């Protein structure tokens, strides 16, 4: 239990499966990729509510967050041979939003106790986007 909850878990699963060379054509990888794409917001980002943790199912936040967008984009990068529209839109969201300072940059994306407390890590808005952007650059830049 660390991140809220389904986007983070999908990121951990896809990057882990990629690390042990499970093919992106594997049915479960494809299912996870399609799920991430299906929950992408209109602005190109991703956002999940803390309510997911207690509901034990995905609950959209209704807005995108930097860390959750970075997790989703990085997951897709890890299993995609070339940039997809979802990846490109996520990267553009990150680049546009790095300097934002609103409620989405302080929304907690760390899990504590479901329904009890959640954690906002101040560095997440910088660390996770930097990781996703660097993976994108390393994998897709010629």
DSSP file (Angstrom, degrees, kcal/mol; ACC not computed):
  #  RESIDUE AA STRUCTURE BP1 BP2  ACC     N-H-->O    O-->H-N    N-H-->O    O-->H-N    TCO  KAPPA ALPHA  PHI   PSI    X-CA   Y-CA   Z-CA
    1    1 A X              0   0    0      0, 0.0     3,-0.1     0, 0.0   109,-0.0   0.000 360.0 360.0 360.0 111.1    0.0    0.0    0.0
    2    2 A X        +     0   0    0      1,-0.5   109,-4.1     3,-0.1     2,-0.2   0.418 360.0  40.6-141.8 -63.8    1.6    3.1   -1.2
    3    3 A X  B    S-A  110   0A   0    107,-0.3     2,-0.8     2,-0.1    -1,-0.5  -0.551  95.0 -81.0 -94.7 159.8   -0.1    4.9   -4.0
    4    4 A X     >  -     0   0    0    105,-2.1     4,-0.6    -2,-0.2     3,-0.2  -0.816  69.9-109.7 -83.0 116.9   -3.8    5.5   -4.6
    5    5 A X  H  > S+     0   0    0     -2,-0.8     4,-1.6     2,-0.2    -2,-0.1  -0.089  84.1  34.2-140.6 -60.2   -4.5    2.7   -5.8
    6    6 A X  H  > S+     0   0    0      2,-0.2     4,-2.2     3,-0.2    -1,-0.2   0.885 117.9  45.0 -85.3 -40.0   -5.5    1.4   -9.3
    7    7 A X  H  > S+     0   0    0      2,-0.2     4,-2.4    -3,-0.2    -2,-0.2   0.946 117.9  45.9 -65.9 -46.1   -3.4    3.7  -11.5
    8    8 A X  H  X S+     0   0    0     -4,-0.6     4,-2.6     1,-0.2    -2,-0.2   0.927 113.5  49.1 -61.5 -45.5   -0.4    3.2   -9.2
    9    9 A X  H  X S+     0   0    0     -4,-1.6     4,-2.3     1,-0.2    -1,-0.2   0.873 110.6  50.2 -63.4 -37.9   -0.9   -0.5   -9.1
   10   10 A X  H  X S+     0   0    0     -4,-2.2     4,-2.9     2,-0.2     5,-0.3   0.903 110.2  50.9 -67.1 -40.7   -1.3   -0.7  -12.9
   11   11 A X  H  X S+     0   0    0     -4,-2.4     4,-2.6     2,-0.2     5,-0.3   0.952 111.6  47.1 -58.2 -49.9    2.0    1.2  -13.2
   12   12 A X  H  X S+     0   0    0     -4,-2.6     4,-1.7     1,-0.2    -2,-0.2   0.895 115.0  47.0 -61.1 -40.7    3.8   -1.1  -10.9
   13   13 A X  H  X S+     0   0    0     -4,-2.3     4,-3.0    -5,-0.2     5,-0.2   0.952 114.6  43.8 -67.2 -50.4    2.4   -4.2  -12.6
   14   14 A X  H  X S+     0   0    0     -4,-2.9     4,-2.4     1,-0.2    -2,-0.2   0.910 115.5  46.8 -66.8 -41.6    3.2   -3.1  -16.2
   15   15 A X  H  X S+     0   0    0     -4,-2.6     4,-1.9    -5,-0.3    -1,-0.2   0.885 115.0  48.4 -67.9 -35.1    6.6   -1.8  -15.5
   16   16 A X  H  X S+     0   0    0     -4,-1.7     4,-1.4    -5,-0.3    -2,-0.2   0.925 111.8  48.0 -67.3 -45.2    7.4   -4.9  -13.5
   17   17 A X  H  <>S+     0   0    0     -4,-3.0     5,-2.8     1,-0.2    -2,-0.2   0.895 112.2  50.4 -62.8 -39.4    6.1   -7.2  -16.3
   18   18 A X  H ><5S+     0   0    0     -4,-2.4     3,-1.7    -5,-0.2    -1,-0.2   0.897 105.3  57.0 -63.6 -40.2    8.1   -5.3  -18.8
   19   19 A X  H 3<5S+     0   0    0     -4,-1.9    -1,-0.2     1,-0.3    -2,-0.2   0.817 108.9  45.5 -62.7 -30.8   11.2   -5.6  -16.7
   20   20 A X  T 3<5S-     0   0    0     -4,-1.4    -1,-0.3    -3,-0.2    -2,-0.2   0.211 121.8-109.9 -98.8  15.6   10.9   -9.4  -16.8
   21   21 A X  T < 5 +     0   0    0     -3,-1.7     2,-0.4     1,-0.2    -3,-0.2   0.784  54.2 166.2  66.5  34.6   10.2   -9.2  -20.5
   22   22 A X      < -     0   0    0     -5,-2.8    -1,-0.2    -6,-0.1    -2,-0.1  -0.688  45.4-108.5 -72.6 132.6    6.6  -10.2  -20.6
   23   23 A X    >   -     0   0    0     -2,-0.4     3,-1.8     1,-0.1     6,-0.2  -0.297  11.1-128.0 -68.7 145.7    5.5   -9.3  -24.2
   24   24 A X  T 3  S+     0   0    0      1,-0.3    -1,-0.1     5,-0.1    55,-0.1   0.674 108.5  65.7 -66.4 -15.6    3.2   -6.3  -24.7
   25   25 A X  T 3  S+     0   0    0      4,-0.1    -1,-0.3     5,-0.1    -2,-0.1   0.567  73.2 119.0 -81.1  -8.9    1.0   -8.6  -26.7
   26   26 A X  S <> S-     0   0    0     -3,-1.8     4,-2.7     1,-0.1     3,-0.3  -0.322  74.4-122.8 -58.2 138.6    0.2  -10.7  -23.6
   27   27 A X  H  > S+     0   0    0      1,-0.2     4,-2.4     2,-0.2     5,-0.1   0.856 109.4  48.6 -55.9 -41.5   -3.5  -10.5  -22.9
   28   28 A X  H  > S+     0   0    0      2,-0.2     4,-2.2     1,-0.2    -1,-0.2   0.875 111.4  49.7 -70.3 -35.8   -3.2   -9.1  -19.4
   29   29 A X  H  > S+     0   0    0     -3,-0.3     4,-2.6    -6,-0.2    -2,-0.2   0.932 111.9  48.8 -65.2 -45.5   -0.8   -6.4  -20.5
   30   30 A X  H  X S+     0   0    0     -4,-2.7     4,-2.7     1,-0.2    -2,-0.2   0.904 110.5  51.3 -60.1 -42.1   -3.2   -5.5  -23.3
   31   31 A X  H  X S+     0   0    0     -4,-2.4     4,-2.1    -5,-0.2    -1,-0.2   0.917 111.3  47.2 -62.6 -43.3   -6.1   -5.4  -20.8
   32   32 A X  H  X S+     0   0    0     -4,-2.2     4,-2.4     2,-0.2    -2,-0.2   0.906 112.2  50.2 -65.2 -41.7   -4.1   -3.1  -18.5
   33   33 A X  H  X S+     0   0    0     -4,-2.6     4,-2.5     1,-0.2    -2,-0.2   0.938 111.3  48.2 -61.4 -46.8   -3.1   -0.8  -21.3
   34   34 A X  H  X S+     0   0    0     -4,-2.7     4,-2.2     1,-0.2    -1,-0.2   0.871 110.0  52.7 -63.8 -36.2   -6.7   -0.5  -22.6
   35   35 A X  H  X S+     0   0    0     -4,-2.1     4,-1.2     2,-0.2    -1,-0.2   0.943 109.4  48.4 -64.9 -46.3   -7.9    0.2  -19.1
   36   36 A X  H >< S+     0   0    0     -4,-2.4     3,-0.7     1,-0.2     4,-0.4   0.930 112.7  48.3 -58.9 -44.6   -5.4    3.0  -18.7
   37   37 A X  H >< S+     0   0    0     -4,-2.5     3,-1.1     1,-0.2    -1,-0.2   0.882 107.4  56.7 -62.8 -37.4   -6.4    4.5  -22.0
   38   38 A X  H 3< S+     0   0    0     -4,-2.2    -1,-0.2     1,-0.2    -2,-0.2   0.736 109.4  44.9 -68.9 -22.3  -10.1    4.2  -21.2
   39   39 A X  T << S+     0   0    0     -4,-1.2     8,-0.4    -3,-0.7    -1,-0.2   0.353  81.5 125.3-104.2   6.2   -9.7    6.4  -18.0
   40   40 A X    <   -     0   0    0     -3,-1.1     6,-0.2    -4,-0.4     5,-0.1  -0.436  60.8-123.1 -65.5 136.8   -7.5    9.1  -19.6
   41   41 A X    >   -     0   0    0      4,-3.2     3,-1.9    -2,-0.1    -1,-0.1  -0.337  20.9-107.1 -78.2 162.2   -9.0   12.5  -19.0
   42   42 A X  T 3  S+     0   0    0      1,-0.3    -1,-0.1     2,-0.1    -2,-0.1   0.795 118.7  60.6 -58.2 -31.4   -9.8   15.0  -21.8
   43   43 A X  T 3  S-     0   0    0      2,-0.1    -1,-0.3     1,-0.1     3,-0.1   0.477 121.5-105.6 -79.0  -0.2   -6.8   17.1  -20.9
   44   44 A X  S <  S+     0   0    0     -3,-1.9    49,-0.2     1,-0.3    50,-0.1   0.280  88.3  99.1  96.3 -10.1   -4.4   14.2  -21.6
   45   45 A X        -     0   0    0     48,-0.1    -4,-3.2    -5,-0.1    -1,-0.3  -0.271  63.8-126.5 -99.3-173.4   -3.8   13.4  -17.9
   46   46 A X  E     +C   65   0B   0     19,-0.5    19,-2.6    -6,-0.2    23,-0.4  -0.955  21.4 178.3-132.3 151.9   -5.0   10.9  -15.4
   47   47 A X  E     -     0   0B   0     -8,-0.4    14,-1.7    -2,-0.3    15,-0.4  -0.924   6.6-168.4-158.1 133.0   -6.5   11.4  -11.9
   48   48 A X  E     -C   60   0B   0     -2,-0.3    12,-0.2    12,-0.3     2,-0.1  -0.970  21.7-125.5-125.5 136.2   -7.9    9.0   -9.3
   49   49 A X    >   -     0   0    0     10,-2.9     3,-1.7    -2,-0.4     4,-0.3  -0.436  18.6-123.8 -76.9 149.4   -9.8    9.8   -6.2
   50   50 A X  T >> S+     0   0    0      1,-0.3     3,-1.2     2,-0.2     4,-0.7   0.731 106.8  77.9 -60.3 -21.5   -8.8    8.6   -2.7
   51   51 A X  H 3> S+     0   0    0      1,-0.3     4,-2.8     2,-0.2    -1,-0.3   0.741  77.1  72.9 -63.1 -21.7  -12.2    7.1   -2.6
   52   52 A X  H <>>S+     0   0    0     -3,-1.7     4,-1.9     7,-0.3     5,-0.9   0.895  91.0  58.3 -56.0 -39.9  -10.9    4.3   -4.8
   53   53 A X  H <45S+     0   0    0     -3,-1.2    -1,-0.2    -4,-0.3    -2,-0.2   0.906 114.4  33.7 -60.7 -44.8   -9.0    3.0   -1.8
   54   54 A X  H  <5S+     0   0    0     -4,-0.7    -1,-0.2     1,-0.2    -2,-0.2   0.862 118.9  51.3 -80.2 -36.6  -12.1    2.6    0.3
   55   55 A X  H  <5S-     0   0    0     -4,-2.8    -2,-0.2     2,-0.2    -1,-0.2   0.704  97.8-138.2 -72.9 -19.3  -14.5    1.6   -2.5
   56   56 A X  T  <5S+     0   0    0     -4,-1.9     2,-0.3    -5,-0.2    -3,-0.2   0.816  75.8  79.7  59.6  32.3  -12.1   -1.1   -3.7
   57   57 A X  S   <S-     0   0    0     -5,-0.9    -2,-0.2    -6,-0.2    -1,-0.2  -0.957  96.6 -76.9-157.0 158.0  -12.8    0.0   -7.3
   58   58 A X        -     0   0    0     -2,-0.3     2,-0.5    -3,-0.1   -10,-0.0  -0.351  42.9-175.2 -63.3 128.8  -11.5    2.8   -9.5
   59   59 A X        -     0   0    0    -10,-0.3   -10,-2.9    -2,-0.1    -7,-0.3  -0.983  23.6-129.3-123.8 116.9  -13.1    6.2   -8.7
   60   60 A X  E     -C   48   0B   0     -2,-0.5   -12,-0.3   -12,-0.2    -9,-0.1  -0.338   3.8-145.3 -65.9 146.9  -12.2    9.0  -11.1
   61   61 A X  E     -     0   0B   0    -14,-1.7   -13,-0.2     2,-0.3    -1,-0.1   0.778  30.4-127.2 -79.2 -29.1  -11.0   12.3   -9.5
   62   62 A X  E    S+     0   0B   0    -15,-0.4     2,-0.3     1,-0.3   -14,-0.1   0.480  85.9  56.0  89.8   2.7  -12.5   14.5  -12.1
   63   63 A X  E    S-     0   0B   0    -16,-0.0     2,-0.3    41,-0.0    -2,-0.3  -0.953  86.4-106.1-154.9 164.4   -9.2   16.2  -12.7
   64   64 A X  E     -     0   0B   0     -2,-0.3     2,-0.3    -3,-0.1   -17,-0.3  -0.740  24.7-158.0 -99.2 147.4   -5.7   15.1  -13.5
   65   65 A X  E  >  -C   46   0B   0    -19,-2.6     4,-2.0    -2,-0.3   -19,-0.5  -0.898  22.7-126.0-119.0 154.0   -2.7   15.0  -11.2
   66   66 A X  H  > S+     0   0    0     -2,-0.3     4,-2.5    38,-0.3     5,-0.2   0.932 107.6  45.4 -64.0 -47.2    1.0   15.1  -12.1
   67   67 A X  H  > S+     0   0    0      2,-0.2     4,-2.3     1,-0.2    -1,-0.2   0.918 115.0  46.1 -68.6 -41.6    2.0   12.0  -10.2
   68   68 A X  H  > S+     0   0    0      2,-0.2     4,-2.3     1,-0.2    -1,-0.2   0.875 113.3  50.1 -69.9 -35.1   -0.9    9.9  -11.4
   69   69 A X  H  X S+     0   0    0     -4,-2.0     4,-2.9   -23,-0.4     5,-0.3   0.923 110.4  50.5 -64.3 -43.4   -0.4   11.1  -15.0
   70   70 A X  H  X S+     0   0    0     -4,-2.5     4,-2.7    -5,-0.2     5,-0.2   0.903 109.9  50.1 -62.2 -41.2    3.2   10.2  -14.7
   71   71 A X  H  X S+     0   0    0     -4,-2.3     4,-2.2     2,-0.2    -1,-0.2   0.939 113.7  45.1 -61.8 -46.3    2.4    6.7  -13.4
   72   72 A X  H  X S+     0   0    0     -4,-2.3     4,-2.2     2,-0.2    -2,-0.2   0.937 115.9  45.7 -64.3 -47.1    0.0    6.1  -16.3
   73   73 A X  H  X S+     0   0    0     -4,-2.9     4,-2.8     1,-0.2     5,-0.2   0.927 113.0  49.9 -62.8 -45.3    2.3    7.5  -19.0
   74   74 A X  H  X S+     0   0    0     -4,-2.7     4,-2.2    -5,-0.3    -1,-0.2   0.883 109.1  52.6 -63.5 -37.7    5.3    5.6  -17.6
   75   75 A X  H  X S+     0   0    0     -4,-2.2     4,-0.8    -5,-0.2    -1,-0.2   0.938 112.0  45.2 -61.4 -46.4    3.3    2.3  -17.5
   76   76 A X  H >X S+     0   0    0     -4,-2.2     3,-0.7     1,-0.2     4,-0.7   0.892 111.6  52.7 -65.9 -39.4    2.3    2.8  -21.2
   77   77 A X  H >< S+     0   0    0     -4,-2.8     3,-0.9     1,-0.2    -1,-0.2   0.906 102.6  59.7 -59.9 -41.7    5.8    3.7  -22.2
   78   78 A X  H 3< S+     0   0    0     -4,-2.2    -1,-0.2     1,-0.2    -2,-0.2   0.759 117.2  29.9 -62.0 -24.7    7.2    0.6  -20.5
   79   79 A X  H << S+     0   0    0     -4,-0.8     2,-0.5    -3,-0.7    -1,-0.2   0.311 102.1  88.8-118.8   7.7    5.1   -1.7  -22.8
   80   80 A X    <<  -     0   0    0     -3,-0.9     4,-0.0    -4,-0.7     3,-0.0  -0.933  56.5-157.7-114.2 124.8    4.8    0.4  -26.0
   81   81 A X  S    S+     0   0    0     -2,-0.5     2,-0.3     1,-0.1    -1,-0.1   0.801  83.8  18.0 -68.4 -29.0    7.4    0.1  -28.7
   82   82 A X  S    S-     0   0    0      0, 0.0    -1,-0.1     0, 0.0     2,-0.1  -0.944 100.8 -79.7-138.6 160.2    6.5    3.5  -30.1
   83   83 A X        -     0   0    0     -2,-0.3     2,-0.2    57,-0.1    -2,-0.1  -0.358  45.3-157.2 -63.2 134.9    4.6    6.5  -28.8
   84   84 A X     >  -     0   0    0     -2,-0.1     4,-2.8     1,-0.1     5,-0.2  -0.628  32.9-102.4-103.0 166.0    0.8    6.1  -28.9
   85   85 A X  H  > S+     0   0    0     -2,-0.2     4,-2.7     1,-0.2     5,-0.2   0.899 123.8  52.9 -55.8 -39.9   -1.7    9.0  -28.9
   86   86 A X  H  > S+     0   0    0      2,-0.2     4,-2.2     1,-0.2    -1,-0.2   0.914 110.7  46.7 -63.0 -41.8   -2.4    8.3  -25.2
   87   87 A X  H  > S+     0   0    0      2,-0.2     4,-2.8     1,-0.2     5,-0.2   0.947 112.9  49.0 -63.6 -48.4    1.3    8.6  -24.4
   88   88 A X  H  X S+     0   0    0     -4,-2.8     4,-2.4     1,-0.2    -2,-0.2   0.906 112.2  48.3 -59.6 -42.9    1.8   11.8  -26.4
   89   89 A X  H  X S+     0   0    0     -4,-2.7     4,-2.1    -5,-0.2    -1,-0.2   0.892 112.4  49.5 -65.5 -38.8   -1.3   13.4  -24.8
   90   90 A X  H  X S+     0   0    0     -4,-2.2     4,-2.4    -5,-0.2    -2,-0.2   0.905 110.5  49.7 -65.3 -41.9    0.0   12.4  -21.3
   91   91 A X  H  X S+     0   0    0     -4,-2.8     4,-2.6     2,-0.2    -2,-0.2   0.921 110.7  50.2 -62.4 -43.9    3.5   13.8  -22.1
   92   92 A X  H  X S+     0   0    0     -4,-2.4     4,-2.4    -5,-0.2    -1,-0.2   0.897 108.7  52.5 -62.9 -39.5    1.9   17.0  -23.3
   93   93 A X  H  X S+     0   0    0     -4,-2.1     4,-1.8     2,-0.2    -1,-0.2   0.944 110.6  48.0 -59.3 -46.8   -0.1   17.2  -20.1
   94   94 A X  H  X S+     0   0    0     -4,-2.4     4,-1.2     1,-0.2    -2,-0.2   0.938 112.4  47.6 -60.2 -47.6    3.0   16.8  -18.0
   95   95 A X  H  < S+     0   0    0     -4,-2.6     3,-0.3     1,-0.2     4,-0.2   0.887 115.4  45.4 -63.1 -39.0    4.9   19.4  -19.9
   96   96 A X  H  < S+     0   0    0     -4,-2.4     3,-0.3    -5,-0.2    -1,-0.2   0.775 118.5  42.8 -70.4 -27.0    2.0   21.9  -19.7
   97   97 A X  H >< S+     0   0    0     -4,-1.8     3,-1.7    -3,-0.2    -2,-0.2   0.465  77.5  99.3-106.8  -3.3    1.4   21.3  -16.0
   98   98 A X  T 3< S+     0   0    0     -4,-1.2    -1,-0.2    -3,-0.3    -2,-0.1   0.820  92.6  42.1 -57.4 -31.5    4.8   21.2  -14.4
   99   99 A X  T 3  S+     0   0    0     -3,-0.3    -1,-0.3    -4,-0.2    -2,-0.1   0.434  87.0 120.3 -96.4   0.7    4.5   24.7  -13.2
  100  100 A X    <   -     0   0    0     -3,-1.7     2,-0.2     1,-0.1    -3,-0.0  -0.299  40.8-170.4 -61.8 148.8    0.8   24.5  -12.1
  101  101 A X        +     0   0    0      5,-0.0     2,-0.2     3,-0.0    -1,-0.1  -0.660  38.4 110.2-143.1  83.5    0.1   25.3   -8.5
  102  102 A X  S >> S-     0   0    0     -2,-0.2     3,-1.5     0, 0.0     4,-0.5  -0.690  85.1 -67.8-138.7-168.2   -3.4   24.4   -7.6
  103  103 A X  H >> S+     0   0    0      1,-0.3     3,-0.9    -2,-0.2     4,-0.7   0.782 124.8  63.8 -61.7 -26.7   -5.3   21.8   -5.6
  104  104 A X  H 34 S+     0   0    0      1,-0.2   -38,-0.3     2,-0.2    -1,-0.3   0.762  97.1  57.0 -70.1 -22.4   -4.3   19.0   -8.0
  105  105 A X  H <4 S+     0   0    0     -3,-1.5    -1,-0.2     1,-0.2    20,-0.2   0.620 115.3  36.3 -83.2 -11.5   -0.6   19.5   -7.1
  106  106 A X  H << S+     0   0    0     -3,-0.9    -2,-0.2    -4,-0.5    -1,-0.2   0.374  84.2 122.9-116.8   1.1   -1.4   18.9   -3.4
  107  107 A X  S  < S-     0   0    0     -4,-0.7     2,-0.2     1,-0.1    12,-0.0  -0.452  72.5-108.0 -63.5 132.6   -4.1   16.3   -3.7
  108  108 A X        +     0   0    0      1,-0.1    12,-0.3    -2,-0.1    -1,-0.1  -0.428  43.2 168.4 -68.8 130.8   -2.9   13.2   -1.8
  109  109 A X        +     0   0    0     10,-0.9  -105,-2.1    -2,-0.2     2,-0.4   0.251  53.2  90.6-121.0   8.5   -1.8   10.3   -3.9
  110  110 A X  E    S-AB   3 119A   0      9,-2.2     9,-2.9  -107,-0.3     2,-0.3  -0.876  74.2-127.6-104.8 139.1   -0.2    8.2   -1.2
  111  111 A X  E     + B   0 118A   0   -109,-4.1     7,-0.2    -2,-0.4     3,-0.1  -0.634  36.2 156.7 -88.3 140.5   -2.3    5.7    0.8
  112  112 A X  E    S-     0   0A   0      5,-0.9     2,-0.5    -2,-0.3     6,-0.2   0.430  71.5 -18.9-116.4 -94.4   -2.4    5.7    4.5
  113  113 A X  E >> S- B   0 117A   0      4,-1.7     3,-3.3     0, 0.0     4,-1.5  -0.991  79.7-104.0-120.3 123.2   -5.5    4.0    6.0
  114  114 A X  T 34 S-     0   0    0     -2,-0.5   -63,-0.1     1,-0.3     4,-0.1  -0.213 106.1  -2.2 -51.0 121.7   -8.5    3.6    3.6
  115  115 A X  T 34 S+     0   0    0    -65,-0.2    -1,-0.3     1,-0.1     3,-0.1   0.370 128.7  74.6  78.0  -5.9  -11.0    6.2    4.6
  116  116 A X  T <4 S-     0   0    0     -3,-3.3     2,-0.3     1,-0.3    -2,-0.2   0.869 104.3 -20.6-103.1 -62.7   -8.8    7.4    7.5
  117  117 A X  E  <  -B  113   0A   0     -4,-1.5    -4,-1.7     2,-0.0    -5,-0.9  -0.996  49.2-161.7-152.7 153.8   -5.8    9.3    6.1
  118  118 A X  E     -B  111   0A   0     -2,-0.3     2,-0.4    -6,-0.2    -7,-0.2  -0.887  20.9-123.3-132.1 161.0   -3.9    9.8    2.9
  119  119 A X  E     -B  110   0A   0     -9,-2.9    -9,-2.2    -2,-0.3   -10,-0.9  -0.896   8.7-159.1-118.6 132.9   -0.5   11.2    2.3
  120  120 A X        -     0   0    0     -2,-0.4     2,-0.6   -12,-0.3   -12,-0.1  -0.945  12.7-159.5-104.8 115.2    0.7   14.1    0.1
  121  121 A X    >   -     0   0    0     -2,-0.6     3,-1.3     1,-0.1     4,-0.5  -0.861   9.1-149.2 -94.0 119.6    4.4   13.8   -0.7
  122  122 A X  T 3  S+     0   0    0     -2,-0.6     3,-0.4     1,-0.3    -1,-0.1   0.793  94.0  52.8 -59.7 -30.4    5.7   17.2   -1.7
  123  123 A X  T >> S+     0   0    0      1,-0.2     4,-2.9     2,-0.1     3,-1.9   0.648  84.6  85.3 -83.4 -14.5    8.3   15.7   -4.1
  124  124 A X  H <>>S+     0   0    0     -3,-1.3     4,-1.3     1,-0.3     5,-0.6   0.867  81.9  61.0 -57.2 -38.1    5.8   13.5   -6.1
  125  125 A X  H 345S+     0   0    0     -4,-0.5    -1,-0.3    -3,-0.4    -2,-0.1   0.673 118.4  30.0 -65.5 -14.7    4.9   16.4   -8.4
  126  126 A X  H <>5S+     0   0    0     -3,-1.9     4,-1.9    -4,-0.1    -2,-0.2   0.784 118.4  50.2-106.8 -46.3    8.5   16.6   -9.5
  127  127 A X  H  X5S+     0   0    0     -4,-2.9     4,-2.3     2,-0.2    -3,-0.2   0.949 111.2  44.3 -64.1 -53.4    9.9   13.0   -9.2
  128  128 A X  H  X5S+     0   0    0     -4,-1.3     4,-2.5    -5,-0.2     5,-0.2   0.911 114.7  46.9 -66.9 -44.4    7.3   11.0  -11.1
  129  129 A X  H  ><S+     0   0    0     -5,-0.6     4,-3.1     2,-0.2     5,-0.3   0.924 112.3  51.8 -61.5 -40.5    7.0   13.4  -14.0
  130  130 A X  H  X S+     0   0    0     -4,-1.9     4,-2.4     1,-0.2    -2,-0.2   0.915 110.5  48.9 -60.2 -42.3   10.7   13.6  -14.3
  131  131 A X  H  X S+     0   0    0     -4,-2.3     4,-2.3     2,-0.2    -2,-0.2   0.946 114.0  44.8 -61.7 -49.3   10.9    9.8  -14.3
  132  132 A X  H  X S+     0   0    0     -4,-2.5     4,-2.5     1,-0.2    -2,-0.2   0.918 114.2  49.1 -63.3 -43.9    8.2    9.4  -17.0
  133  133 A X  H  X S+     0   0    0     -4,-3.1     4,-2.5     1,-0.2    -1,-0.2   0.891 111.9  48.9 -63.7 -39.3    9.7   12.2  -19.2
  134  134 A X  H  X S+     0   0    0     -4,-2.4     4,-2.7    -5,-0.3    -1,-0.2   0.895 111.3  49.2 -68.9 -38.5   13.2   10.7  -19.0
  135  135 A X  H  X S+     0   0    0     -4,-2.3     4,-2.3     2,-0.2     5,-0.3   0.910 111.6  50.0 -65.2 -40.9   11.8    7.2  -19.9
  136  136 A X  H  X S+     0   0    0     -4,-2.5     4,-2.6     2,-0.2     5,-0.3   0.952 113.9  44.9 -59.5 -50.3   10.0    8.7  -22.8
  137  137 A X  H  X S+     0   0    0     -4,-2.5     4,-1.8     1,-0.2    -2,-0.2   0.928 114.7  47.7 -61.1 -46.9   13.1   10.5  -24.0
  138  138 A X  H  < S+     0   0    0     -4,-2.7    -1,-0.2     1,-0.2    -2,-0.2   0.880 119.0  39.1 -63.8 -39.1   15.4    7.5  -23.6
  139  139 A X  H  < S+     0   0    0     -4,-2.3    -2,-0.2    -5,-0.2    -1,-0.2   0.873 126.9  28.2 -82.0 -37.6   13.1    5.1  -25.3
  140  140 A X  H  < S+     0   0    0     -4,-2.6     2,-0.4    -5,-0.3    -3,-0.2   0.534  91.6  98.4-109.9  -6.6   11.7    7.2  -28.2
  141  141 A X     <        0   0    0     -4,-1.8    -4,-0.0    -5,-0.3     0, 0.0  -0.672 360.0 360.0 -85.1 135.1   14.4    9.8  -29.1
  142  142 A X              0   0    0     -2,-0.4    -1,-0.1     0, 0.0    -4,-0.1   0.466 360.0 360.0 -82.6 360.0   16.6    8.9  -32.0
